[in-house]
Amino acid sequence: MRKKLDKLEAIRGFAAVYVVLHHTYYQLIDRSWWTFIFEFGQEAVILFFILSGFVIQYSFSLSKDQSFKTYFFKRFNRIYIPLLLVFIANYLILYLQGDSTTIDGKNLAGNLFMLQDIPYKPNVFCRPFLGNDPLWSLSYEWWFYMIYFFVFYYFRKNISNVIYILGIIGAISYIFYPFWGNRIFMYMIIWNVGADLAKIYLANGSIKFNDLYKQFSVLFVCVLLLALNFYLNKDSVHALLHREGTTGFGMGISPALEFRHFFFTIVALGIGILWYRLKWPMFNFSIGLFEKFAPISYCFYISHWFLISRATYLSFINNVFLRYALYFVICIVFSYLVERIIYVKINGYIVKLLKKNTIAQ
């Protein structure tokens, strides 16, 4: 019987809310010494990757039906039904705001085939649809799902080893020619660390540091490769910073950004296992408070950019705090309607239709 993982649900809800605050806080308050606590939105997305790997491995391992058809449509429905509704809502909001509403067919197709990425990474196929930048992570998630099943089908006994080898090859090739494809394989290491945590948990009923030598070792190798990448390509990074009028170390620019992601994964994994081994002290009074956001966290994440962070449709309200409070309420209500009502009904209908077709065959 599948056990509900309350702690993971709470972390997912926390990560979603944190990303929204990260993209919105400077609209409400001036940057100061203490506002650095909102500067780690990228790290929150990495938490999503780890959690996604854990949940997919956990649920798939306990599933009686491990056919590709069932696996594909579960992932497809979960990703695309809310996403298409968000595309429509985003277009309507831009129209209401009086912003440009021209749809680039090539860009839309790239997003539908999950090829989008943030524009300040090298050799990007297309940027997120309608400028909704948080959608960059969906392409990674989708291809993690597809690659995982392929590796599961052909290398069932060595899934992790194959994924880690492909990821390290991706990290090495990223030094010489960085592009979307080797980024996907490189980042799947992070996703698969989450999957390995689920395997260990299901096998042993607990997780210890001693169980994770391989995972920490692979992550450390990637950190070293990315540090080398940054050193060898620092001139191009500095040139980009100069062109964009940005100063500083450039930790939001590739390959420093990738280094930041993998370094954080090591830190988050260490803190998470230590907190778990200590039986989660103070968790319920901190991150645990965000568990209620978990059921709507996906839609909240993919819709907040135009409903909250870059929204102007309530600009007639002069009080900035009231305006953004209403933005938050609208986004929460929209996310609830999409995730808990519309998605549930459409998904239920599709599942019934697939079962009927299977029986008929």
C-alpha positions as CSV (number, residue, x, y, z in Angstrom):
1,M,0.0,0.0,0.0
2,R,1.3,3.4,-1.0
3,K,2.2,5.6,2.0
4,K,1.6,9.3,1.8
5,L,4.9,11.1,2.2
6,D,3.8,14.2,4.2
7,K,7.3,15.6,4.6
8,L,8.0,15.5,0.9
9,E,4.6,17.1,0.2
10,A,5.4,19.9,2.6
11,I,8.8,20.5,1.0
12,R,7.1,20.6,-2.4
13,G,4.6,23.2,-1.2
14,F,7.4,25.2,0.4
15,A,9.5,25.2,-2.7
16,A,6.6,26.4,-4.9
17,V,5.8,29.3,-2.5
18,Y,9.5,30.2,-2.2
19,V,9.9,30.5,-6.0
20,V,6.9,32.8,-6.1
21,L,8.4,35.0,-3.4
22,H,11.7,34.9,-5.1
23,H,10.2,36.3,-8.3
24,T,8.0,38.8,-6.5
25,Y,9.7,40.2,-3.4
26,Y,11.5,43.1,-5.0
27,Q,8.1,44.4,-6.2
28,L,7.1,44.8,-2.6
29,I,10.3,45.7,-0.7
30,D,13.6,47.4,-1.4
31,R,16.7,45.1,-1.5
32,S,18.5,45.2,1.8
33,W,21.0,43.1,3.8
34,W,18.4,40.7,4.9
35,T,16.6,40.2,1.6
36,F,19.2,37.7,0.5
37,I,16.9,35.0,1.9
38,F,14.8,35.4,-1.2
39,E,17.6,35.0,-3.6
40,F,17.6,31.2,-4.0
41,G,14.8,30.5,-6.4
42,Q,17.1,28.4,-8.6
43,E,17.8,26.2,-5.6
44,A,14.1,25.7,-4.9
45,V,13.7,24.4,-8.5
46,I,16.5,21.9,-7.8
47,L,14.5,20.7,-4.8
48,F,11.6,20.0,-7.3
49,F,14.0,17.8,-9.4
50,I,15.1,15.8,-6.3
51,L,11.5,15.4,-5.1
52,S,10.3,14.4,-8.6
53,G,12.9,11.7,-8.9
54,F,11.9,10.3,-5.5
55,V,8.1,10.4,-6.1
56,I,8.3,8.9,-9.6
57,Q,10.6,6.0,-8.4
58,Y,8.4,5.5,-5.3
59,S,5.1,5.4,-7.1
60,F,6.4,3.4,-10.2
61,S,8.0,0.8,-8.0
62,L,4.7,0.2,-6.2
63,S,2.6,0.2,-9.4
64,K,1.2,-3.1,-10.6
65,D,1.0,-1.8,-14.2
66,Q,4.5,-0.8,-15.4
67,S,3.6,-0.6,-19.1
68,F,4.9,2.4,-21.1
69,K,1.3,3.3,-22.1
70,T,0.1,3.7,-18.5
71,Y,3.4,5.4,-17.5
72,F,3.3,7.8,-20.4
73,F,-0.3,8.9,-20.1
74,K,0.0,9.4,-16.3
75,R,3.0,11.7,-16.9
76,F,1.4,13.3,-20.0
77,N,-1.9,14.1,-18.3
78,R,-0.2,15.4,-15.2
79,I,2.1,17.8,-17.1
80,Y,0.0,18.9,-20.1
81,I,-3.5,19.3,-18.9
82,P,-2.7,22.1,-16.4
83,L,0.0,23.5,-18.8
84,L,-2.4,24.0,-21.7
85,L,-4.9,25.7,-19.4
86,V,-2.0,28.0,-18.2
87,F,-1.1,28.8,-21.8
88,I,-4.7,30.0,-22.4
89,A,-4.8,31.9,-19.2
90,N,-1.5,33.5,-19.8
91,Y,-2.6,34.7,-23.3
92,L,-5.8,36.2,-21.9
93,I,-4.0,38.0,-19.1
94,L,-1.5,39.5,-21.5
95,Y,-4.5,40.6,-23.6
96,L,-6.3,42.2,-20.6
97,Q,-3.0,44.0,-19.6
98,G,-2.7,45.4,-23.1
99,D,0.6,43.6,-23.7
100,S,1.7,42.1,-26.9
101,T,-0.3,38.9,-27.6
102,T,1.3,37.7,-30.8
103,I,1.8,34.0,-30.7
104,D,5.1,32.7,-32.2
105,G,4.1,29.3,-33.7
106,K,7.7,28.0,-33.6
107,N,8.0,29.0,-30.0
108,L,4.7,27.3,-29.1
109,A,5.7,24.1,-30.9
110,G,9.0,24.1,-29.1
111,N,7.2,24.4,-25.8
112,L,4.7,21.7,-26.7
113,F,7.5,19.3,-27.5
114,M,9.3,20.4,-24.3
115,L,12.4,22.0,-25.8
116,Q,12.3,25.3,-23.9
117,D,15.0,26.6,-21.6
118,I,16.0,29.9,-20.1
119,P,17.7,32.2,-22.6
120,Y,20.9,32.9,-20.8
121,K,22.1,29.3,-21.2
122,P,24.1,28.4,-24.4
123,N,22.5,27.0,-27.5
124,V,18.9,27.1,-26.4
125,F,16.2,25.9,-28.9
126,C,13.5,28.2,-27.6
127,R,12.6,30.2,-24.6
128,P,9.5,29.5,-22.4
129,F,6.1,30.3,-24.1
130,L,4.9,33.9,-23.8
131,G,7.9,34.8,-21.6
132,N,6.8,32.6,-18.7
133,D,10.4,31.8,-17.7
134,P,9.6,29.3,-14.9
135,L,8.5,26.9,-17.6
136,W,12.1,26.1,-18.3
137,S,12.2,23.4,-15.8
138,L,9.2,21.5,-17.3
139,S,11.3,20.4,-20.4
140,Y,13.9,18.9,-18.0
141,E,11.2,17.1,-16.0
142,W,9.5,15.7,-19.1
143,W,12.7,14.3,-20.6
144,F,13.7,12.9,-17.2
145,Y,10.5,10.9,-17.2
146,M,11.0,9.6,-20.8
147,I,14.7,8.8,-20.3
148,Y,14.0,7.0,-17.0
149,F,11.5,4.6,-18.6
150,F,13.9,3.9,-21.5
151,V,16.7,3.1,-19.1
152,F,14.4,1.1,-16.9
153,Y,13.2,-1.0,-19.9
154,Y,16.7,-1.8,-21.3
155,F,18.9,-1.6,-18.2
156,R,16.6,-2.6,-15.3
157,K,19.3,-3.9,-13.1
158,N,21.7,-1.0,-13.7
159,I,19.4,2.0,-14.0
160,S,21.4,4.3,-11.7
161,N,24.8,3.4,-13.1
162,V,23.6,4.0,-16.7
163,I,22.1,7.4,-15.8
164,Y,25.1,8.5,-13.8
165,I,27.5,7.5,-16.6
166,L,25.4,9.3,-19.2
167,G,25.2,12.3,-16.9
168,I,29.0,12.5,-16.4
169,I,29.5,12.2,-20.1
170,G,27.1,15.0,-20.5
171,A,29.0,17.1,-18.0
172,I,32.3,16.4,-19.8
173,S,30.9,17.3,-23.2
174,Y,29.3,20.4,-21.7
175,I,32.8,21.8,-21.4
176,F,33.5,21.6,-25.1
177,Y,30.0,22.1,-26.6
178,P,27.2,23.1,-24.2
179,F,23.7,22.6,-25.5
180,W,20.2,21.5,-24.4
181,G,20.8,17.7,-24.9
182,N,23.9,17.3,-22.7
183,R,22.3,19.6,-20.1
184,I,19.4,17.2,-19.8
185,F,21.6,14.2,-19.2
186,M,23.8,16.1,-16.8
187,Y,20.8,17.4,-14.7
188,M,19.2,13.9,-14.7
189,I,21.9,13.0,-12.2
190,I,20.1,15.3,-9.7
191,W,16.8,13.8,-10.5
192,N,18.1,10.3,-10.2
193,V,19.6,11.0,-6.8
194,G,16.0,11.5,-5.7
195,A,15.0,8.2,-7.3
196,D,17.9,6.5,-5.5
197,L,16.7,7.9,-2.2
198,A,13.3,6.3,-2.9
199,K,14.9,2.9,-3.8
200,I,16.9,3.0,-0.5
201,Y,13.9,4.0,1.5
202,L,11.7,1.2,0.0
203,A,14.4,-1.4,0.5
204,N,15.6,-0.5,4.0
205,G,12.7,1.5,5.5
206,S,15.3,4.3,6.3
207,I,18.1,6.3,4.7
208,K,21.6,6.6,6.1
209,F,24.7,8.6,4.9
210,N,26.5,5.3,4.4
211,D,23.9,4.4,1.7
212,L,24.8,7.4,-0.4
213,Y,28.5,7.1,-1.2
214,K,27.9,6.7,-4.9
215,Q,25.4,9.6,-5.1
216,F,27.7,12.0,-3.3
217,S,30.7,10.9,-5.4
218,V,28.9,11.4,-8.7
219,L,27.7,14.9,-7.6
220,F,31.1,15.8,-6.4
221,V,32.6,14.8,-9.8
222,C,30.0,17.0,-11.6
223,V,30.9,19.9,-9.3
224,L,34.6,19.6,-10.2
225,L,33.8,19.3,-13.9
226,L,31.6,22.4,-13.8
227,A,34.2,24.3,-11.8
228,L,36.7,23.4,-14.6
229,N,34.2,24.4,-17.2
230,F,33.8,27.8,-15.6
231,Y,37.5,28.3,-15.3
232,L,38.1,27.4,-19.0
233,N,35.2,29.5,-20.2
234,K,35.4,32.4,-17.8
235,D,36.2,34.9,-20.5
236,S,32.9,34.2,-22.3
237,V,31.0,34.5,-19.0
238,H,32.6,37.9,-18.3
239,A,31.8,39.0,-21.9
240,L,28.2,38.1,-21.4
241,L,28.0,39.9,-18.1
242,H,29.5,43.0,-19.7
243,R,27.1,42.8,-22.6
244,E,24.1,42.5,-20.3
245,G,25.4,45.3,-18.1
246,T,25.7,42.9,-15.1
247,T,28.4,42.9,-12.5
248,G,29.5,40.3,-9.9
249,F,30.6,36.7,-10.1
250,G,27.9,35.8,-12.5
251,M,26.4,32.8,-10.6
252,G,23.2,33.2,-12.7
253,I,25.2,32.7,-16.0
254,S,26.1,29.3,-17.5
255,P,28.3,27.4,-16.5
256,A,28.5,29.1,-13.1
257,L,24.7,28.5,-12.8
258,E,25.1,24.7,-13.3
259,F,27.9,24.6,-10.8
260,R,25.6,26.4,-8.3
261,H,22.8,23.8,-8.9
262,F,25.0,20.8,-8.4
263,F,26.8,22.3,-5.4
264,F,23.4,23.0,-3.8
265,T,22.3,19.5,-4.4
266,I,25.2,18.2,-2.3
267,V,24.3,20.7,0.5
268,A,20.6,20.0,0.3
269,L,21.2,16.2,0.3
270,G,23.4,16.5,3.4
271,I,21.1,18.8,5.3
272,G,18.0,16.7,4.3
273,I,19.5,13.3,5.5
274,L,20.8,14.9,8.7
275,W,17.4,16.4,9.4
276,Y,15.7,13.1,8.7
277,R,18.1,11.2,10.9
278,L,17.4,13.6,13.7
279,K,13.7,12.9,13.2
280,W,12.8,16.3,11.7
281,P,13.1,18.7,14.7
282,M,11.0,21.9,14.2
283,F,9.9,20.7,10.8
284,N,6.2,21.0,11.6
285,F,6.7,24.6,12.7
286,S,8.6,25.7,9.6
287,I,8.5,23.9,6.2
288,G,5.7,21.7,7.5
289,L,3.4,24.7,7.4
290,F,3.4,24.6,3.6
291,E,2.0,21.1,3.2
292,K,-1.4,22.6,2.3
293,F,0.1,24.2,-0.8
294,A,1.3,20.9,-2.1
295,P,-1.9,19.9,-3.9
296,I,-1.8,23.1,-6.0
297,S,2.0,23.6,-6.1
298,Y,2.4,22.6,-9.8
299,C,-0.1,25.1,-11.2
300,F,0.9,27.7,-8.7
301,Y,4.5,27.4,-10.0
302,I,3.7,27.5,-13.7
303,S,1.1,30.3,-13.4
304,H,2.6,32.7,-10.9
305,W,4.8,34.5,-13.4
306,F,1.9,36.2,-15.2
307,L,-0.7,36.1,-12.4
308,I,1.6,37.5,-9.7
309,S,5.3,38.3,-10.4
310,R,4.9,40.2,-13.7
311,A,1.2,41.0,-13.4
312,T,-0.2,44.5,-14.1
313,Y,-3.9,43.7,-14.5
314,L,-4.7,45.2,-11.1
315,S,-2.4,48.2,-11.5
316,F,-5.4,50.5,-10.9
317,I,-5.1,49.6,-7.2
318,N,-2.6,52.1,-5.7
319,N,-1.8,50.2,-2.5
320,V,1.0,47.8,-3.6
321,F,0.5,45.4,-0.7
322,L,-3.2,45.1,-1.3
323,R,-2.6,44.7,-5.0
324,Y,-0.1,41.8,-4.5
325,A,-2.3,40.2,-1.9
326,L,-5.1,40.1,-4.4
327,Y,-2.6,38.7,-7.0
328,F,-1.7,35.9,-4.6
329,V,-5.4,35.1,-3.9
330,I,-6.2,35.0,-7.6
331,C,-3.3,32.7,-8.3
332,I,-4.2,30.4,-5.5
333,V,-7.9,30.2,-6.6
334,F,-6.9,29.6,-10.2
335,S,-4.4,26.9,-9.2
336,Y,-7.1,25.2,-7.1
337,L,-9.6,25.3,-9.9
338,V,-7.1,23.9,-12.4
339,E,-5.5,21.2,-10.2
340,R,-8.3,20.1,-7.9
341,I,-11.3,20.4,-10.2
342,I,-10.6,20.7,-13.9
343,Y,-7.6,18.4,-14.1
344,V,-9.2,15.8,-11.9
345,K,-12.3,15.7,-14.2
346,I,-10.3,15.7,-17.5
347,N,-7.8,13.1,-16.3
348,G,-10.6,10.9,-15.0
349,Y,-12.3,11.0,-18.3
350,I,-9.1,10.2,-20.2
351,V,-8.3,7.3,-17.9
352,K,-11.8,5.8,-18.4
353,L,-11.5,6.2,-22.1
354,L,-8.1,4.4,-22.2
355,K,-9.4,1.6,-20.0
356,K,-12.4,1.1,-22.4
357,N,-10.0,1.0,-25.4
358,T,-7.8,-1.5,-23.7
359,I,-10.7,-3.8,-22.9
360,A,-12.1,-3.5,-26.4
361,Q,-8.7,-4.5,-27.8
